[in-house]
Amino acid sequence: MAKKFDLAKYKESINVAQVPFKEDKLIPISPALQAITGLQGLPLGHVVQIYGPSNGGKSSLAYYLAKEAQGVGVTPIFVTTEGKVDYTRMEKMGIDLDNMIGDTAEFLEDLFGRLDKYVSDQATGELPMDILLIVDSIGNTISRDSVTINKDGTSEIGGAMMKAAKVVRERMRIMSHKINNTRKVNSKFSAGLVFINHSYKTPPQFPGGPTLDTPYGGDGIYYASSLVIKVRKQKVLKASKDGTDITFGLVSKLAVEKNHINGISNEGVFVITPDAIIANEAGAINEYKTAHKSSWGTFTTDDGEVIDE
């Protein structure tokens, strides 16, 4: 009679390294976003990409996530590449500016160096806290190798998209590994990484087919991401105040294009206001207008347009 194979003993003999994961720490999201994504919150320990055309609500989502992160003791770290951080809007969204970190990076190499520094400092105890890294945005960031400085001080850019994609692909292999490792029980603190990205139109894949919104940076971020979300503006919301039409919100469509967290792929619409994200429902919109109509202020949309609320 053949001897019964003992799998447990075999695993012990080869010293299988099994490191269990911690319970997910979630950054809360609004019921409107829960209904679309099927997620109760955004779990740390993952890479997320939010992309789409200009003025679709990408930065607003980033600010919203930062505010919610602070509410559960997670420190948001913004690394910007475009110099367009709107601290006034951040405060309006409820972000405590004293309890966040703002950083900048000019080239992709600098950007990934800054991200690596924060995650490494977290691991060594130099930054002893849960963190949410937010890059806004990676779409217009180029590789240092694509820039040539002439003798007269002028600059030339060559092969920018190909070189950028190469840097992103190589650096994301390391960065996504470090972010995912913060989910393990031997990691005292957790880290999440959110990339805000622009998109561009690519030609139809077949004659007569639709053009596609494609994120910048090649496929390096897509493959490393557990969650990929596309947002696109549907329309603006207006109200009348003292005989004047007031724009107070933006209806955006959100599509979950990749989901390795709970497997749900879905799409839907939600409303972005200067200080909240609400459902695209008449009741929720009217309730918001009633609560804010006596104190309309001013805010700036993602494309820099100043709107009187």
N, C-alpha and C positions, 0 to 999 in steps of 0.2 A: 504494500500500500504506500502510495506517495505521501511524503511528509507534508502536512498542511503548512502553507506559506503564512508566515507571520509578518504582515505589513508593518505593524508598529515597531517590531524589533528591527526590521530592515531600515526604517527611517531613523531609528536611534543609531544604527551602525554607521550610517553615512552622515550623521550629524546635520539633519535637515534644519535649516535656519527658518523658523517660523516666528515672525514678530507680529503679534496681534495688533489690530488697529484700535484707536480710541473711539469712543462714541463721537459722532460728528458734532462739531460746534456749528450752529446755524446762525447766519445773519438773517434776521427776519425780513420778509418781503410782504407787501400789501396784499390783501385778499384779491385785488384785481390781477396782480402778477401771479399769485398762487393758482388762480383759476386757469391761466394760460399755460404755465409751465408744469403744473402738477407738483411743484416743489413747495414744501412748507417754509423753506428758507434756502439761502445760498450756503452750502457747506464749505468750511475752510478745508485746505488741503488739496485744492483743485485749481486748475488753470481755466479761466473763462474768457471767451472773446465776444465782445459786443461790437458789431460793425453795421455799416449802412451809409447811405448818402448823407450829405450835409444837412444839418438842421432837422434831424429825425428824432432827436432826444437822447443821443448816446451819452453826452456829458451830463445831462440831467439824471440819467439812470446811475451814473457813477457817483454823483453827489448824493443821490438818494441812498445808495448802498453804503456810502461813507457815514452818513447820519445814522442809519440803522446799526452799522457796525459799532459805533460809539455807544449806542444804547445797550449793547451786551458786552461792553468792556474790551472791544477790539479796536486797536489804534489804526486809523487809515493813514496810508503813506502815499501821497500823490507825487508821481514823477512825471513832469510835463515836458513836452518837447516843442511846443508851439508858442509858449509864453502867453497863453490865453486863460490862465486861471482866474476865475471870477470869484474873488473872496466875498464880495457882497452877496452874490447869489448863493454861495456856500452857506453863509450865515442865515440867509432867508430859508434855505432848505433845512436849517436846524443843526448844522455842523458846528461843533465847538472848535474854533480855530486854535485855541491854546492846547488842545489835546489831539492834534494831528501833526503830521510832518509833511512839509512841502519841499520838493526837490526838483531839479531841472537836469536835463541831459541834452546835448546837442547832436551827438552821433549815436548810432546803434551800439557801438562798442562801449560808449560811456553809459548808455542806458542799462545794458545788461550787467555792466560792472557795478552800477548803483544797486540794482535789484539783488545781485549776489551778495553785496556787502550787507544789506539789511537782513537777509535770511541767514547769513553766516554769523552776524552779530547776535541774532536771536538764538542760534544753536549754542553759542559760547557763553551766553548769559549777559552779554553787553547790552542787549535789547530784550529784557526779560518780560515779554508780553506777547499776546496774540496780535497779529498784524494782518491788515488787508492792503496789499500793494495794488495801486491803480495807475496804469500807464495811460496818459491822455495827451497825444495819441501816438500810436506807432506808425500810422499810415504815411505821414510826411517825413519820417525820420530816415536819413540815409547813412550809409556806411562811410567811415572816414576814408576808406580806400578809394571811394568813388570821386573824391574831391582832389583836384590838383591846384595848388597855389602858384600862380605865375610870378615872375620877377617883379612885375609892376603892382603886385598885390591883388590882382583880379583872380577870380576862381573859375575853374571849369569842372563840369560834372560829366563823367562818362560811365556808361553801363550801370547807372544807379540802381535800377530795379533788380537786375540780376545779382549784383553784389550785395544789395540789402537782403534779398531772399536767402543768399548763402550764409550771411551772418546770423540771420534769425534762425535758420534751420540748425546751424551748429550750436548756437548758444541755448536754444530751447531744449536740446537734449539734456543739458546739464541742469537748467533752471527748473524744468518740469519735474525732474527727478527729485530735486531738493524740496520743491513745494509738496509733492506727494508724500515724501518721507515725514513731513510734519504731522501726518495723520497717525503715525505709529505711536504705540504707548511709550516707547523710549524717548519720544520727543516731548519735552515738557510743555512747549507752546506750539500753536498752530499758525499757519500762514496761508493766505489765499492770494491769488494773482489774477487781476482783471485787466485785459487789454481792450482799450477803446481803439477802434480802427475805422478808417475810411474805406470806401469801396469805389471801384471804377467799372465802367461798362465794358464787357467783353463781347465780341461778335457772336451771333447765333451759332449753335453747334451744327445746325443744318439749315439749308435754304428756307427762308420764311419763318424760322424759329425765333423765339424771343431772345433779346439781349439779356445778359446775366450781370447781376451785381456781384463783383468779385473783390474780396478784401485784399489790401496791399500786403506785401511781405511774403508772397508765396504761400506754400502750404505748411510751413513749419509751425505756425501757431495753431492752425486748424488741427493738425494731428496730435499736438500736445494738449489740446483743450479737452476737458471733460464736458464742457457745455459751450455751444456756439449759438449766439442769438443775433438775428438780423432785425434792425428797427428801421422803419421808414415813415415819414410824415404822411398823414392822411388829410388832415385839414386843421385850421385854427378855429378856436372857439371864441366867440365874441358876445359881449353883453352891451346894453345901452346904459350909459350913466350921464345924466344931465344933457341928454340929447346927443351924446357922442358915443360912437361905437368903440368899445373897449375890448382889446384882445387879452384874454386872461388864461388861455390854456392851449395845449396842442394835443390833438388826437394822433397817436402813433400806432402803427401796426407792428406787433412783435411776432416773429416766427422762430421757433426752436428748431435749428437745423441739425444739431448734433446734441445728443444727451446720453452720456455714459454715467449719469448719476442715478436716474430712475427709469431711463429708457423711453420717456414720453416725448414724442415729437408733435407739436401742436402750434397753432397760431391764433392770434386774437388781437383786439385793440384795447388800449388803455389811454388815460388822459394824464398828461404832465402839466402841472401848474407850477407857479414860481416856488411853492413851498411843500408840495405833496404830489403823490401819485394816487389817482383815484380811478374807479371803474367808469367806463364809458356808458353810463346809464343816466337817464334823465334825473332820477331822484338824487343820485350822488352829485351830479353837476349842479343842480339847483341848490342843494344843501351847501355846497362849497360857495356858490355865488352869494347866498344869503349871509354866510358867515364872514365874507370878505368885502362885500360891496361898500361898506362904510369906510374902509381904510385901504383903498387901492394904492399901490405904490408903483415902482418902476423896476423892471428887471431886464436882463439881456438874454436873448435866445442863443442857441449854440453857434449861430453864424454871425453873432455880434450885433444883431438888430435890436435897438432899444425899443421897448414896448411899454406904453402907458397902460397900466392895468385898469 
